[in-house]
Amino acid sequence: MTPARLGGMSDRNGDTGEQPISVSPTVHLETFATHSTATWKAGSLAQCIETLQTSECIEPTATVVVDDTTTAGREQHAVDDITPTETIRYLRVTPAASWTLSWEQRTWPVVSMSGTLSAEACHQMHLGTTECSEWPDTATANLKESIDNV
């Protein structure tokens, strides 16, 4: 499924498209008829893992799929068993919640959350995986309104 239209305008199928959430770094939110995806430029893998291990949104036994260049294929681990290394290029955690979170080393690290997002979880994950220290109330309200309409 592809995003419908930019600027939060709905199309005939109810898709709302792409909308930036004004925080630093920017959260790029795409909403579809059945789910949302939020992406942003992230900090280090160590910062992401620490956030996953201390987040109230993710249980310690959640499964994490890890792609490490020193291992053939992807391996599964518990959140609390992950240690950051320079050879990890990708990880994806699937908590009991109705969304997933991934960290990927591209030109720079990128975090992506996808599924039936919670504004609180997205806010918490963004703060934990970036150097952002707080969100303006309008950014939180815009995110909540956008994902509540999915």
N, C-alpha and C positions, 0 to 999 in steps of 0.2 A: 504494500500500500504506500502511496506517495503522499506527501503533504499536499493539501488542496490549494489554498491561496495564502499569500502573505498578509500580515497585518491583522490577524485575528478575525478576518471576514469568513463567515461560514459559506460553504457551497451547498448544493442540493443534497449531498449525502451526509451533511452534518460535520464534515471535516473542517477544522478551523485553521490549519496551516501552522505557520512559524511565527514565534513572537520572542523577542529578546527580553530578558528580565534584567533591569538596570542595576546590577551589582558589579563588583570588580573582583575577579574577571566575570564577564557577562555570562549569564546562563542562557543558552539557546534552547528554547522550548518549542518542540513540535507536538501538536496535538492531532490525533486521528480520531476516527469514530469509536475505536475500542481501547485506545491507550495513549500515553504520552511518552515522549523521550526528552530528557534534559541533558545537555552536554555543556562542559566548560573546560577551559585550560586549567590544569591541576598542578599541584606541587609534586613533591617527590613520592616515590613508591613507599618509602618509610612513613611519610606523613599519612598516606592513604591507609596503610596497614594499621597504624596506630589508631586512626579514626574508626576503622572497622572493628578493631578489638575492644574499643572503649564505648562504642555507640550503644545506646539503649534500643536502637532500631534493629539491631542485628544480634541474634543469639550466638553465644560462643561456639555452638555446635553447627552453625550454618556451614554449608558446603562451599568451598572456594575452588574454582578451577584455575589452575596456574599453567601458563605457558612459559617454560624456562628453556633458554637456548642450550643448556647443558643436558637436557633430557629429551628423548624422543617422544613426541606426542605431548598431550596435556595430562596433568596429574590432578587428583582431587585431594584436598586437605580440609581440616577444620580451621575456622578463622583464627583460633588461638595458636595453631601450629605453623603459621606463615611467618617466615623471617625474610626481610627485604634483602635482595642481592642485585648486583648490577646485571645479572643474566636473565632476570624475570622481565619479559616484554609485555605480558598481558595477564590480568587476573579478573575473574568474574565471581561475585558472591551472589548466592541465591538464598536470601533469608526466608523466614516463614511468611513474610509480607508478600504482597501481590506485585512486587517489582524486583528487578535485579540491578546491581551496580557493577560496572566494570571500570578498570583502570588500564590504560594502554599507553605504551611508550611509542609515540609517533615522532614528528619533528620536535614536539614537546609533549609532556604527559597530558592525557585527556581522560576525564571521568565522564561516564555516561550512565544515566539511570533510565530504565525503561519499564513500562507496565502501568498499573494503576497507581500512580504516584501519590504520595502523601506530601503536602506542602511542608510539613514539619520535618519529615525525613530528608527531603531535598535541601531544605534550608540548613539542617544540621550537617549533612554530608558536604555541602558546598563550603561551609565555614571550616570544617575539619580538614578538607583536602586542598585548601587554598590559603593564601595569606590574608584573605578577607576577614575583617574583625567583626563586622556587623552588617545587617541588611536594613535599609530604610523601610519604614512601615508600608510605603507604597509598593515596594518590590515584593514584599511578602503577600500583600493583598492581591497584587496582579497575578502572582503565581497561583495562589489559592483559587482565585476566580477562574483562571484559565484551566486548571486541572479539574476543578469541580464540575465544569461543563462537559467533560468527556463522558 
